[in-house]
C-alpha cells in the first residue's frame, strides 16, 4: 500500500484532475476528520473510503473550501426510488455486475456502495490492466443533483442513481465530472480495506 501523499499524486495521474486540487480537498477532509492524518513519521495508509471521499470532493464540491460539508452530505446519499434503470428492463441483473444485490442497494449509502464497487472491481482486475472488467462502469456527478453509477457490461446497460436532501433529481444539469471503472479498480487495489 502507498501513503496518502503518494496516493494523491497517483490519483491525479490516473484521473487527470489537478494534483493541487486533490491535495486541497485531501487537506480539508483531513482537517474536518473525514480522513485520518499521519502522525510524525508514522504514515497513514489511505483507506478505500477515504480515497473515494477525496474523489467525490474533487468531482462535485462547487467550491473546494466547502468540500468537507459537500462530501459529508453526498456520501450519505441513498438510492433514488426507482433509481435502478436499464435499457431492457432487467434491473435485477444490474447490481450483480458491480458485486451487489438489489437488496444491498436499499440499505446502503452512496459511499458504502462505492467502497464495495471499488473492492469488487479490483478483485476482477488484480493486475491493473485496462479492459479486464469486460465492460464500463463510471460515476457521474451533477451540480446540486444526483450521483449516477452507469454500467455497460455483459449485454446490460443501465444506471443506479443516488440522491440526498440537498440534491434534486436532475440538479442544474451541469455535469461536473466522471470517473471510470479503471479508476475505481485502482482505488480498490491501492488502498487499505476498512
Secondary structure, DSSP 8 states (H G I E B T S, - for coil): --BHHHHHHHHHHHH---HHHHHHHHHHHHHTTSS---BTTB--B-BHHHHHHHHHHHHH-SSGGGHHHHHHHHHT-EEEEEEEEESSS-HHHHGGGGT--HHHHHH--HHHHHHHHHHHHHHH-TT--TTTTSEEEEEEEETTS-EEEEEEETTEEEEEEEE-TT--SSTTS-EEEEEEHHHHHHHHHSSB--
